[in-house]
Structure formats: structure tokens, C-alpha cells
């Protein structure tokens, strides 16, 4: 049994993959709580896809350099999030409409850029579906630095984000800088998405933001407990997903998301069963 658990970690790429999965899981699950509480799942999904042109542009300019792709994707994500916010600020356009326009336009631009690269099928596919086992030491440092920045900002603005998430009317009554806080949260979501890009990929990114947090919401309504449970579920999903990926030879990102989804289904079933007996 010990050999079963220890054998994968004889390889350096599995060690780096495990560290990346744990860090990304904690960051995404923590930010994801706000995404779930504020009903921003569609926004998170759209933002995850709008980074595609940034990835494609970074590839065209700098090749497969992970650091260059990270910065290109980050700029694209932040610009897209601010673009959605600017379109809805006047109140003339619904948020879901603005998200749909930006999402479709940016995703189409990404596909257009990718289609211009002859070798895109081999070089860019792992950015769509994740390649946690290909994480380099430099990628780990970027993930650690920006992950700590995200968690630090959440810690500093914990009370403000809590009021904004549970009672936006009260936030305005208390004269909190709601516009600034909303923009800051958009930036945090953008950072979390870009940090997680190589772990689960563009196509599966929204699952890491939403699924662990949605599972935690079934268990508790206390914000700090929700964050801890969500992070624990994401870390567990990452570790088990890596083991499955190693032994069954399936995509690591897909394995991680499937484990998170299974945990959600089991938790939902348990809650329904408990309610039926209460």
C-alpha cells in the first residue's frame, strides 16, 4: 500500500504537479466561494475562456514559454473583466448580455489566432485541457507568488467582501467603496483563473472555481468555514486526481475535476438523505 502512494512521487514532475495542484486548489476554492455566493459562475466561465486570445498571442510572440503565456493571459483576463464591468456600469445592459458578448468575441479571437498556428494541436492543446504534470519550477514560483497575493487581499478585505456578497444593499448603506471592491474581486478572479491555467486548462477552469465552493455551501453557511471546506475539497480532488491520472493514464485536469464533481454529488446526496430523515 505504501508503494502505491509513494511510487508516483519518485518522479520530479509528479512532485511539482502535486505542489501545483495543492496551491491552485486552495486559491481557486477560496476565490470560488465569492463566485458562488454572488452567482458569478457564468462570469467565471466566460473569463476563463476570454484568456484564450492572450494565450494564443503569447504563443505567437514567445513560443511555449510558460512565463510569457502567463503574463499575456493575465493582461487579457483583466482587460476582459474590466470590459464587462464597463459595459454594465450605465445600467443599460444586463450583465449576462455583456458577458455573452465579451465571451463570444474573445473566444472567437482566440480560435482565430490559434488556427493560424500550424502546430497548435500539439503545442496549445494542454492549455485547453490542462497539463499539471508539465508544470515547471518557474510556474510553481509564479503560482506561489500570485496565490499568496490573492489570499492576502482576501484576508485584508474579508469583512468588506463578506458584506458585499451577502447583502449588497447593506454595503451601500455602510458607504463601502462597492465599485472599488467589485473591481478588486474581478481582478482576483482573473488572477485565480490565470494561475490555474496550466493545472486544469481553459475548458475545465470554471469547475475549480465553482464545484468545491458549491459543495462547501451545502455543508455550512459560515463564510470562513465555507472557505476552509472548499479549499480542503479542492486539495483532496487535486491529490486524488493526480493519482488517477498517473495510474489510469487520463488527462490530469479532467481527473481532478471529475473527483471534485463526485464529491459534490455524494455531498448533495447525503444532504438530501439527511433532510428526508429529519
N, C-alpha and C positions, 0 to 999 in steps of 0.2 A: 504493500500500500504506500509506504514511504517513497519507494522508487517511482510509483505512478505520479505522485505530486512533485517530486524533485527533479525528475528527468527533463522536463521541458526547460527548466531554468539552468541547465548546464550550458545553454546557448545564450550568447550575449544579446541576440536580437529579441529573445523571449524576455530577458530581464528588462531591457529597455521598453518593450511592449507592455509589460506589467506595470512599470512605473508610470508610463503614459496613460494607461487605462485608468489607474487609480486617480491620478491628478485630474484628468479630464472628467472622470465621473463625479468627483467632488465639486468641481467648478460648475459643470453643466447642471447638476442636480440642485445646487444651491440657487443659481440664477433661475432655473426652471420653475422653482416654487412661485416666483413672481409672475412668470409666464402663465402658469396655470391659474393662479388667483385672479389675474387681470384678464383672463380669457384671450391671451395673445398667441395661442397655438398657431393660428393661421399666419400671423405676423412672423413668428419664428420659422415656420416652414418656408415662407416666401423669402425671408432674409437669408436663409441657408442656401437657397437656390440663386439669389442675386449675386453671390460671390463668384459664380461660375465665370463671368467675363473677366474678373480680376485674376482668377487662376489661369485662364487661357492667355490673357495679356502677359502675365508674369512668365509663362512658359515660352511665349514667342520672344520675349526680350532676354530672359536669363536662363532658359532651358529648364532642367528639372531641379534647380537649386531650391531646397525647401525653405530657406530663409527668404529668398526673393518672392516666392509664391505666397508666403505668409503675409508679407507687407502689402503686396498687390491685393490680396483677398481682403485684408483688413481695411484698406482705404475704400475698396468697393462696398464693403458691408456698411461702413459708417456713412458714406455718401448716400447709399440706398435708404438707410434708416432715417436720415435727416430729410431725404426727398419725400418719403411717405409722410413724415410729420408736417413738412411744409405744405403739402397738398391738402391736408385735412385741417390745417390751422384756422382757415377762414370759416369753416363750418359749412361750406357749400358742397363739399364732397364727403361721402361716408368713408370711414377708414378702410373698410373691406374693399371698396372700389379702388381706392388709391393703392392698396396693397396688391390687388389684382393687376393693375396697370403696370406698376413698377416690376412686379414679379415676372409677368409675361415678357415685358420688354427686355429686362436684363437677362433673363434666361435665354431668350431668343438670340441676344447679342453674344452670349457665351457659346451657344451652339454654333453660331456663325463663325466665331473666332476659332473654335475647336476644329470645325470642319475644314479649316484652311491648313491645318497641320496634318501632314500625311501619316505621321506615326502616332496620331492621337490615341488610337485604340490601345496601344501598349503603354504609352507614357502618361496619359491623363486618366485612364480608367480608375486607378486606385484613388483618385481624388473624388470620384463619384461614389465609390462604394467602400472606401476606407482601406488603409494598409498599415494597421498599428504595428505589425511586425517589421515594417520598414522604417520605423522611427529612428532617427539618428540622435547622437548626443547633443548636437546643436538644437534639434527640435525639442528635446527634453528641457533644455535651458529656456527656450522661448516659452514653452508651456508653463514652466515653473514660475517665471518672472511675471508673465501676464495673468496667470492664475492667482498668484498672490495679490496682485494689484486689484483684481476683481473682488476677491474675498475681503480685502482691506476696505475697499469702498463700500461694500455691503455692510461691513461691521460699523463703519463710521456713520452711515446713513440708515442704520437699521430701523430706528423709530419712525423716521420720515417715510421710508418705503413701506413700512407696515401700515401707517395711516393711509397713505396713498392707495394701497392695494385693497384694504378692507372698507374704507369709507372716503372716496374722493371728495364728497361734499364737505366732510369734516376737515379735510386737508385744506380746502379753500377757506373755510371758516377760520381756521387757525392761521391763515395767511402764510402757509408754507409756499415756498417757491416751486409750485407744481410744474410749471413749464420746464424749469431747470432740472427738476427731478425726473420728469418724463424723458427728457433728452439724455440725461445721465443713464437711465435704465436702458434706453435704446442702445447706447454705446456699450454698456455691459453685456447686453445680449449679443451684439455684434462681435465683441471680443471673445465671448464664450464660444460662439459658432466657429470663428476662425481658429481659435486654439484647438478645437476638437476636430478640425477638418481632416487631418490625416488618420485619426483614430477610427471614425465611423463613416466619414465621407459626406458629401453633399446630400446624397439621396436619403441617408438614414439619420441625418443630423437632428431633425426635429424630435425623433424618438428619445434621444438622450436628454433633451430639454424637458419633454412633457411626461414621458412614461414613469420615471422614478418619482417625480413630483406628484403626479396624479395618484400613484399608489400610496404615497405618504399621506395624501389628503383623505384617503379612505380610512386611515388609522387615527389621525389626530387633526385638530383644528388650531392647535397652538403653533405659531409661526416657527419658533426656534426648533421645536420638536419635529415639525414637518421638514425643515432643512436637514436635520441630523438623519432622520429616517430615509429621506430621499437620497442623501449622499451615501448612506450605507447600502441602499439597494443598488445604486449606480456602481459602487465599488465591487459589490458581490457579482453583479452582472458582468463587469469587466473581467474579473478574475476567472469566473466560470466560462465566459465566452472565449477567453484565450485558451483554456484547457480543451474545450470542444474544438476550437479551430486547429489546435495542434494535433489532436488525436483523430479527428474525423476529416480533416483536410477540407474545411469550408472557409469562406471569407470571414475574417475575424470580426469586422464591423457588423455583419449580418448575425453572427453568433451572439455577440454582445446584446444587440437589440432584441433578438429572439428570447434570450434569458430574461431581460427586463420585462418583455411583454408577458412571458409566462408567469413571472412573479406578480404582475398586475392582475392577471386573470385569476390566479389562485387566491390572492388577497380579496378581490371582488367577490369571488365565490364564497369564501369564508365569512365575509361580512354579511352577505345575503343569507347564508345559512344561520348565522348567529341571530340576525333580525327575525327570522322565521320562528325561532325557538324562544324569543324574548316576549 
